[in-house]
Amino acid sequence: MVGAAFTGAMTPVALSTRSRTVRSSAIRDLLRLTERPDILSLAGGLPAPELLPVDRIAAATADVLAAEGPAALQYGPTEGIAALRATVADRLGNGTAPEGVVITTGSQQALDLVARVLLDPGDVVVVEQPTYLGALGALQWCAPTVVSIAGDHDGLRTDLLADRLAAGLRPKLVYVVTDFANPTGATLADSRRRHLAGLADQFGFVVVEDDPYGALRFRGTTAPPVRAFTERAVTLGTASKVISPGLRVGWLAAPDWLVRPIVVAKQATDLHTAVLNQHLVRALLADGAWFDAHVAALVESYSARAGVLVQALREACGEHFQLSPVDGGMFLWVRPRHPGLAAERLLATAIDAGVAFVPGSAFRHDAVDDGTMRLCFTTVDADGLHEAARRLGAAVGSMTTTV
């Protein structure tokens, strides 16, 4: 009978094969720990909440609504509003044209869209080992064959990639986080950027260079993007780390032949990124004096916090860990000095001690626990960082005394 109440138990509909095999993001799962008041979390890669520009965004919202009226609350073009595309192109430089920029719902969507339009199941994708977990998650929906190439403090070992290419490896896409990488904090050296670009031209793959952290430089000089050396590169960017992650505004700059397929794929995904949020990001990026001062304040705060955490860890448990240099970004990469220290096992002990981090295994395609850890220093103040290091040292000490 039409309209009759359903009283039987619902029979679950079988999920797609992809849905049954894709694993949850360990980072998203671990972020739930930040809600526990007893946990000092070094796990999530979040901007400092007290540095989010609440008042400036409020003022910009009023200005945008006054200037744009109902148009700011209406549907918009899939590729993004023209004013923001032009602003992003100007900031990217290196001859970037507004027509080559697509505005996305965070840079995570940008990566998803590039993967969707380039990859068929089984296509080879090269990633650095370790690499951004969100990239592994986005890529796995396309069911590629993922090949990991080792990296170091200068980023992806392009010499090792060249060896694999000479031996017959034929990737369709190579993914790298170029500046202050998540999770290692490494920056791809200028010579390696040029080498990678040359390999892309020689072997016909696309380089996806993800750059969410490049503006957060504490020391050193900025290298040109890979896109400056080849037309076979896509650059991803975002307002999440320098303005607000909650606005969910990112972008990509792509070769002409890739732009239309990406726009068509985005049409099927969400039609367009929120128009009001695009106007807000454009207004803030275009206000150069405010934006530069805001980023400088972020850099000053994050640099100081990174220094505090490094020193606190050296004092609390330096005999157990090697700490990578921190030249910018949001993360400290930690390696064990002695074999056999399992980071996943340490995490359970650390949580009991009241501190959280992300094991390095979460950033490896093979999920091997090699004892490495990613620590985020942006959301905890100096006193909290000292206490977090003390708690981590206590957790390590309790494990090593029971081994």
Secondary structure, 3 states (H helix, E strand, C coil): CCCCCCCCCCCCCCCCHHHHHCCCCHHHHHHHHHHCCCCEECCCCCCCHHHCCHHHHHHHHHHHHHHHHHHHHCCCCCCCCHHHHHHHHHHHCCCCCHHHEEEECHHHHHHHHHHHHHCCCCCEEEEEECCCHHHHHHHHCCCCEEEEEEEECCEECHHHHHHHHHCCCCCCEEEEECCCCCCCCCCCCHHHHHHHHHHHHHHCCEEEEECCCCCCECCCCCCCCHHHCCCCEEEEEECCCCCCHHHCCEEEECCHHHHHHHHHHHHHHHCCCCHHHHHHHHHHHHCHHHHHHHHHHHHHHHHHHHHHHHHHHHHHHCCCEEECCCCECCEEEEEECCCCCCHHHHHHHHHHHCEECEEHHHHCCCCCCCCCEEEECCCCCHHHHHHHHHHHHHHHHHHHHHC
